[in-house]
Amino acid sequence: MNLLAIAVALVGFLSAALSAIAGLGGGTVLIGVLYAVGLHPTVAVPLFSAVQFFSNLSRTLAYLRHVEWRALAWFALTGVPAPFLFAPLVAHADVHWIELVLAALILLSMIPARGGRDPIPQRWSFMLAGLLNGSIGMFVGATGLFVGRLFLRPEWRRETVIGTLAVTQAAGHLLKVLAYASAGFSITERLDWLVPLVIAVIAGTVIGRWLNHLVSEALFSRLFKTILIVLSLKLLADGVLGLGGWSWSLF
């Protein structure tokens, strides 16, 4: 295992810990790094989905008694067919456009929601989450930041939001892995990255769950937003320069 794989595994550990504390967002950091180090979508997104399946599964187990299972049923109505419809299109995707879209989604996700609550009724909210996961998610990988808002229900506690989002994201990533396999994209192409990443995200979830009530949400929010801003600027630069025919390398 080379130094880059070790560095990415460390990112996986930290991203899983962040998600266990806040409920979402860590995956966006991880997929951004996978794109930033130069992986093509046909490699980056299947690898990311496999890793995030284990990350979200471990987080589901950590918050199992808080999960709202009806949300998973509504999520599955659109979340099951969508990945298989969009998987064949991934091979034709331009990585530089995806970098720009992902950067834009990261920045848009940081805009505060007015009113603080999502007005969409539960069933439509969860069905929309399934559709977004199986369509846009097939290309950008991470959907937690823009799907997560659909799970912010006024009647739910923080633990219910984290656990229910985790179980739907685990199901969504498993469906994406199966859809990629049906289109000929194997998650075993980078086993040298997959195995240490899976170990890292499980360890990160355990640590993050333990730190859940010890870390200040204000401090976490500032640190997390700083990381996302830097990452989105890197992706924007990669996308713009790539589309213009230039190249550069930060790492």
C-alpha positions as CSV (number, residue, x, y, z in Angstrom):
1,M,0.0,0.0,0.0
2,N,1.5,3.3,-1.1
3,L,1.6,6.6,0.8
4,L,-1.3,8.1,-1.2
5,A,-3.5,5.1,-0.3
6,I,-2.6,5.6,3.4
7,A,-3.4,9.3,3.2
8,V,-6.8,8.5,1.6
9,A,-7.5,5.9,4.3
10,L,-6.8,8.6,6.9
11,V,-9.3,10.9,5.2
12,G,-11.8,8.0,5.3
13,F,-11.3,7.6,9.0
14,L,-11.7,11.3,9.6
15,S,-14.8,11.6,7.3
16,A,-16.5,8.7,9.0
17,A,-15.8,10.3,12.4
18,L,-17.2,13.6,11.2
19,S,-20.4,11.8,9.9
20,A,-20.9,9.9,13.2
21,I,-20.7,13.2,15.0
22,A,-22.8,15.4,12.7
23,G,-24.9,12.7,10.8
24,L,-23.7,13.7,7.3
25,G,-21.0,15.5,5.4
26,G,-18.0,13.2,5.8
27,G,-18.7,11.4,2.5
28,T,-18.5,14.7,0.6
29,V,-15.0,15.2,1.9
30,L,-14.0,11.6,0.9
31,I,-15.4,11.7,-2.7
32,G,-13.9,15.2,-3.2
33,V,-10.5,13.8,-2.2
34,L,-10.9,10.8,-4.5
35,Y,-11.6,13.1,-7.4
36,A,-8.9,15.5,-6.4
37,V,-6.2,12.8,-6.5
38,G,-7.2,12.0,-10.1
39,L,-9.5,9.0,-10.1
40,H,-12.0,8.7,-12.9
41,P,-15.7,8.5,-12.0
42,T,-15.8,4.8,-13.1
43,V,-13.3,4.1,-10.4
44,A,-13.9,6.8,-7.8
45,V,-17.7,6.4,-7.4
46,P,-17.9,2.6,-7.2
47,L,-15.0,2.6,-4.7
48,F,-16.6,5.4,-2.7
49,S,-20.0,3.7,-2.7
50,A,-18.5,0.4,-1.4
51,V,-16.7,2.3,1.4
52,Q,-19.7,4.4,2.3
53,F,-21.9,1.3,2.4
54,F,-19.8,0.0,5.3
55,S,-19.5,3.4,6.8
56,N,-23.2,4.0,6.9
57,L,-23.9,0.4,7.9
58,S,-21.7,0.8,11.0
59,R,-23.4,4.1,11.8
60,T,-26.8,2.5,11.4
61,L,-25.8,-0.2,13.9
62,A,-24.5,2.5,16.3
63,Y,-27.9,4.3,16.1
64,L,-30.1,1.3,15.4
65,R,-32.7,1.9,18.1
66,H,-33.3,5.4,16.8
67,V,-34.0,4.4,13.1
68,E,-37.3,5.4,11.5
69,W,-37.9,2.3,9.3
70,R,-40.8,3.8,7.3
71,A,-38.5,6.3,5.8
72,L,-36.4,3.5,4.3
73,A,-39.6,2.0,2.6
74,W,-40.4,5.3,0.9
75,F,-36.8,5.8,0.0
76,A,-36.7,2.4,-1.7
77,L,-39.6,3.2,-4.1
78,T,-37.4,5.5,-6.2
79,G,-34.0,4.5,-4.8
80,V,-34.2,0.9,-6.2
81,P,-34.8,1.5,-9.9
82,A,-32.9,4.8,-10.4
83,P,-29.3,3.6,-10.0
84,F,-29.8,0.9,-12.7
85,L,-31.2,3.4,-15.1
86,F,-28.3,5.8,-14.7
87,A,-25.3,3.4,-14.2
88,P,-24.6,2.9,-18.0
89,L,-24.2,6.7,-18.4
90,V,-21.3,6.9,-15.9
91,A,-18.7,5.7,-18.4
92,H,-19.5,8.7,-20.7
93,A,-19.3,11.3,-17.9
94,D,-16.6,14.0,-18.1
95,V,-14.7,14.1,-14.9
96,H,-14.1,17.9,-15.1
97,W,-17.9,18.7,-15.3
98,I,-18.5,16.4,-12.4
99,E,-15.8,18.2,-10.4
100,L,-17.6,21.5,-11.1
101,V,-21.0,20.0,-10.2
102,L,-19.7,18.5,-7.0
103,A,-18.0,21.8,-6.0
104,A,-21.2,23.7,-6.7
105,L,-23.3,21.2,-4.6
106,I,-20.8,21.6,-1.8
107,L,-21.1,25.4,-1.8
108,L,-24.9,25.4,-2.2
109,S,-25.2,22.9,0.7
110,M,-23.6,25.5,3.0
111,I,-26.3,28.1,2.4
112,P,-28.5,28.2,5.5
113,A,-32.0,26.8,5.0
114,R,-34.7,29.5,5.6
115,G,-37.1,28.6,8.4
116,G,-34.9,25.8,9.6
117,R,-37.3,23.0,8.5
118,D,-38.1,21.2,5.3
119,P,-41.8,21.7,4.4
120,I,-42.0,18.7,2.1
121,P,-44.3,15.9,3.5
122,Q,-42.4,12.9,4.8
123,R,-43.2,10.4,2.1
124,W,-42.4,12.8,-0.8
125,S,-39.3,13.9,1.0
126,F,-37.9,10.4,1.3
127,M,-38.9,9.4,-2.2
128,L,-37.1,12.5,-3.5
129,A,-34.0,11.5,-1.5
130,G,-34.1,8.0,-3.2
131,L,-34.4,9.6,-6.6
132,L,-31.5,12.0,-6.0
133,N,-29.3,9.2,-4.6
134,G,-29.9,7.1,-7.7
135,S,-29.5,9.8,-10.3
136,I,-27.1,12.6,-9.4
137,G,-25.5,10.4,-6.8
138,M,-24.3,8.0,-9.5
139,F,-22.0,10.7,-10.8
140,V,-21.0,12.8,-7.8
141,G,-21.0,9.9,-5.3
142,A,-21.8,11.8,-2.2
143,T,-25.4,12.8,-1.7
144,G,-25.6,13.3,2.1
145,L,-25.2,17.1,2.1
146,F,-28.1,17.8,-0.2
147,V,-30.2,14.8,0.6
148,G,-29.6,15.2,4.4
149,R,-31.9,18.2,4.6
150,L,-34.8,16.0,3.5
151,F,-34.4,14.1,6.8
152,L,-34.5,17.1,9.1
153,R,-38.0,16.5,10.5
154,P,-39.3,18.7,13.3
155,E,-40.6,15.7,15.2
156,W,-37.3,13.8,15.1
157,R,-34.4,13.9,17.6
158,R,-30.8,14.3,16.4
159,E,-30.2,10.6,16.9
160,T,-33.2,9.7,14.8
161,V,-32.0,11.9,12.0
162,I,-28.5,10.4,12.1
163,G,-29.7,6.8,12.3
164,T,-32.4,7.1,9.6
165,L,-30.2,9.0,7.2
166,A,-27.5,6.3,7.8
167,V,-29.8,3.4,6.9
168,T,-31.1,5.0,3.8
169,Q,-27.6,6.0,2.7
170,A,-26.3,2.4,3.3
171,A,-29.1,1.1,1.2
172,G,-28.5,3.7,-1.5
173,H,-24.8,3.0,-1.7
174,L,-25.4,-0.8,-1.8
175,L,-27.8,-0.3,-4.7
176,K,-25.2,1.9,-6.5
177,V,-22.5,-0.8,-6.1
178,L,-24.9,-3.4,-7.6
179,A,-25.9,-1.0,-10.4
180,Y,-22.2,-0.3,-11.2
181,A,-21.5,-4.0,-11.3
182,S,-24.4,-4.5,-13.7
183,A,-22.8,-1.9,-16.0
184,G,-19.4,-3.5,-15.8
185,F,-17.7,-1.3,-13.2
186,S,-16.0,-3.5,-10.5
187,I,-15.3,-2.3,-7.0
188,T,-12.4,-4.7,-6.8
189,E,-10.3,-2.7,-9.3
190,R,-8.7,-0.8,-6.4
191,L,-8.6,-3.4,-3.6
192,D,-5.4,-1.8,-2.3
193,W,-7.5,1.2,-1.5
194,L,-10.8,-0.5,-0.7
195,V,-9.7,-2.7,2.2
196,P,-7.8,0.0,4.3
197,L,-10.6,2.5,3.6
198,V,-13.3,0.1,4.9
199,I,-11.3,-0.6,8.0
200,A,-10.7,3.1,8.5
201,V,-14.3,4.2,8.1
202,I,-15.5,1.6,10.6
203,A,-12.9,2.7,13.1
204,G,-13.9,6.4,12.4
205,T,-17.6,5.6,13.1
206,V,-16.7,4.0,16.4
207,I,-14.6,7.0,17.5
208,G,-17.1,9.5,16.2
209,R,-20.0,7.9,18.0
210,W,-17.9,8.0,21.2
211,L,-17.1,11.7,20.6
212,N,-20.7,12.6,19.6
213,H,-21.6,14.4,22.9
214,L,-18.0,15.6,23.6
215,V,-17.4,17.8,20.6
216,S,-18.8,21.3,20.4
217,E,-21.2,21.6,17.4
218,A,-20.0,25.2,16.9
219,L,-16.4,24.2,16.7
220,F,-17.2,21.2,14.5
221,S,-19.2,23.4,12.1
222,R,-16.5,25.9,11.7
223,L,-13.8,23.3,11.0
224,F,-16.0,21.3,8.7
225,K,-17.1,24.4,6.6
226,T,-13.4,25.4,6.3
227,I,-12.5,21.9,4.9
228,L,-15.4,22.0,2.5
229,I,-14.6,25.5,1.2
230,V,-10.9,24.5,0.5
231,L,-12.0,21.2,-1.1
232,S,-14.6,22.9,-3.3
233,L,-12.1,25.5,-4.5
234,K,-9.7,22.7,-5.4
235,L,-12.4,20.9,-7.4
236,L,-13.5,24.2,-9.1
237,A,-9.9,24.8,-10.1
238,D,-9.5,21.2,-11.4
239,G,-12.7,21.4,-13.4
240,V,-12.1,24.8,-15.0
241,L,-8.5,24.1,-15.9
242,G,-9.3,20.6,-17.1
243,L,-12.1,21.9,-19.4
244,G,-9.7,24.5,-20.7
245,G,-7.1,22.0,-21.5
246,W,-4.6,22.9,-18.8
247,S,-3.4,20.8,-16.0
248,W,-2.0,21.3,-12.5
249,S,-1.4,19.2,-9.4
250,L,-1.7,20.1,-5.8
251,F,-1.5,16.5,-4.5
